[in-house]
């Protein structure tokens, strides 16, 4: 898999799992904090994995890639820290189970919890801004794939329209964030990469996310920290509440005041990097 490297190449190794939609370039938001704390963050292009590699094989392939990078990395770590964002948190958790005792810590930002949690009665889904998309993925995957194809066409014609659609329900600090030209440009490039060139990988991540996986949360023994925006309507804060209670080794839940989804990412990153650097 191709990857992007950020921060200090000689520093402590961290692996970042981008969101869906997302791309390996999403980890650029961690670059400055990584440099300040002598950390090296790698973000793999998991959407480039063969679409036919699904289920646990998908996660095992990523775990094997991480192990190879640990063995060749300048810092020669025996353990690695993982950071997941949004739906990337699901992937990060699954991969952490494959890595077992090779994971020092797992940090979940704006985590999208399993939809089958809380007896599977859609307690979470009803409060998610992406409910129509996830319902479509759950019930009519073929139409979800068609929707993604249409989004890909739209990003070619007018990326701004896709950006505005994605952030139409923005709350809290995300409302301010989407007015920032640099952020808008970065997200625009990430969306274009995802929907135009990596749509198969995005589709796979979403289809695997909407399947039952609450049992994986309950079996995770990795030291885990949760970082969540109090106003998040993409991944409602009740998801963080559930994960805190369901993860056997959750060591902390840090609610970011006034933050929603992406604003939580930007607020949490400096804190996470500082925390990991001190350990």
N, C-alpha and C positions, 0 to 999 in steps of 0.2 A: 504493500500500500504506500502511496505517496503521503507525505506529511509536511506540515509547516512547523518550523521551530522558532520559538520566541524566547526572549529573555537572555540569560547568561548560559552559553553552551557548556560551560564548565561547572555549572551549578547543580543543585539538587534536582532530580528528574521528577516532573509531574506530567500526567497525561490528561488532556482535556477532551471531553466528549461534547461536541457541539449539538445544537438543537436540531429539530426537524419541523419546518425548513431550517437549513443552516448549511455551513460548509467548513472546511478546515481553516479558512481565513477568519472565522469567527473568533479564534483565539487571539487575534490582534488586540482585542480589548483587554487582554491580560499582560501584554508585552511590557508596559511601563512598570507595573507592580512587580513583575517577575525580575526585571533588571535591578530594581531597587532592593530586592531581597535575595539576589544571587540564586535565582531559580531558573531552570530550563524547562519550558513547557512545550510539549509536542502535541499536535492535534492531527490525527490520521484522517485520511479521506476514506472513511468507511463506506461512503456511497459508491465508491468505485469497485467494491467487492461484487463478484458475480451475483446477479439477482437470484440465481438458483441456489445459492448458499443461504439457507434459511434456518430458523430455529436455533438450537444450541450450537450447531456447527458455525453459525455466523459469529457467535460470541467467542467460541473457542479459537477461531481464526484470529480475532483481534487480540486475544490473550497471548497467543503464540507470538504474534508480532511484537507485542509489548515486551515479552521476555527476551526476545532477540535484541531489542534496543537496550534493555537493561544490561545485557551481557557485553554489549559493545560501547556503552556510554562511558564518557570520560570519568564520571563519578563512581562507576562500578557499584551501583546500589544493590543491596540485597532485597530491599523493599521499595515500592513506588507509591506515590500519592496520586489519587484519581479525583478529578473534578468533572461533574456533569452539569449540564444546563438543560432545563425544560425536559423534553422527551429524551434528550441525551442522558438524563439521569437514569432512565430505565436501562439503557444500554450499558452505562457505567456500572450499575448494580449487577447486571447479569455477567459482565466481564469480570467483575471483582470476585464473583463466586467461582469462576473458572481459574482465577489467579490464586485463590485461597490465601495462604499465609504470606504471599508476596506483596500484599497491599498494606501499607502503613496506615493510611487513612482515606476515607471517601467523603468528599464534600459535594452535597447536592444543592444546586442553586435553582430556585423557582421550579422545584421538582414536580413533574407530572406523575401522580400516584396511579396505581393500577385501578382501572375502572370496575374491576370485579371485587374491590374491597368493600367493606361495610355491607356484606351480604349481596353485593352485586345489584343493588336496586337503583343504580344511576344517581346516587346522592351527589357525586362529584360532577357527573356529566351535565346535569341540569343547570349548573352554575358556571359552566365553562364557555368562554367566548367562542371557542371552536366546536361547540356541540354539533352543529349541522355537519361539519366535515367528519368528525369522529363517528357520528351515527351512520353516515353514509359508508364509511370504511367498515364499520361493524356489520351492517345489514346488506349493503349492495356494493361489494368491492369493485365490481366492474365500473360502476358509475363514479366511484371515488377515483379510479385510475383515469377515467375520461375527464373528470374535473381537473386533475393534475396536469393532464396534457393541455387542456385549455389554458391553465395558468402559465404553462410554458410558452404557449403562443403569445399570450398577453404580455409577458415580460419582454418579449422581443419587440413588440409594437410600442408598448408604453409601460416601462418599469414603474413609473410613478403611480399608475393606477393600481398595480398590485400592492405597492407599498401602502397606499391609502386604504385599500381594502383590508390589509392585514392589521393596520393600526386604527381602524374606524372606531373601535370600542376602547381605545386607550384610556387608562385611568391613572390617577396619581401623577408621580414624577414622569411617567412615560409620555404624558401630554406635552410636557416641556421638552423632553428628550427628542421627540420626533420633529421638533422645529430646528434642531441643531443640524447644520448643513453637513458636517463631517460624519455624524452618526447616520444621517439619511443616505449619504453616499455609500458608506460602508455596508449598511443593510441592503441597499439596492444592489450592490455587487454580489452580496451573499445570496440574495433571492434569485438573481439571474443565474448564478452558478448552479444553484439547487434545481430550479425548475427547467432550465434550458439544457443542462448537461448531465445532471445527476438525478433526474426524476425517478428512475427505477429504485435507486437507493432510498430516496425519501419515501416512496410508496411502501417499500419493505419495512422501514422503521415504524411507520404509522400503523400498518397492518399488524405488525407484531406487538405494538403497544396496546392496541385495542383488544387483544386476546387476553385471557386470564393469566395473571402472573403474581397475584397477591401472595401465593405460597413462597415465592422467591424472596420477598421482603422478609417474611417471617423466619426464613432459614439463613439469612445473612448474619454473620458474626463479625463482620468488618467494623472497625471503629468509624462511626459515621457522624457527620455534622450536617445540619440543615440550615439553609439560608433562604429566607422567603420574604417577599414583599407583602406588607399588611393589606394592600389594596389590589393584589394580583387577581385579575379576572380571567386570565388564561389558565393558570394553575391556582385555583382558589386556595386560600390559606388553610382551609380545612384539610387539604391534602398534606400539608406539613404537620398538622395536628395528628392525622392518622399515622403518618410515617414515624413520628416521634414515639407513638405508642406501640407500633407494630415492629419496628426494628429492634432486635434484641440488644444491640450494642450502640444505640444512639447516645452520644455524649453531649449533645447540645442542639438547641433550636434557636436561631437568631433571627428575629423578625425585624425587617428593615422598615422603619417608620416612613410613611408617605410614598413608599415605592410600590411599583407594580411589577411587571415581568422583566423587561430589559433593564429598567432602572435598578432593579434588585441585583442583576448581574454586575453592573458597574459599581454599585455600592459595596457589594460583598467581596469582590475580587481583591482589593487592597487588604481587607481584613484577613482573608483566607491566606494570601501569600505571606503576610506578616506572621500569622499563626504557625504556618508550616515551617517557616524559616527559623522560628524560635525552638522548635521541637528537636 
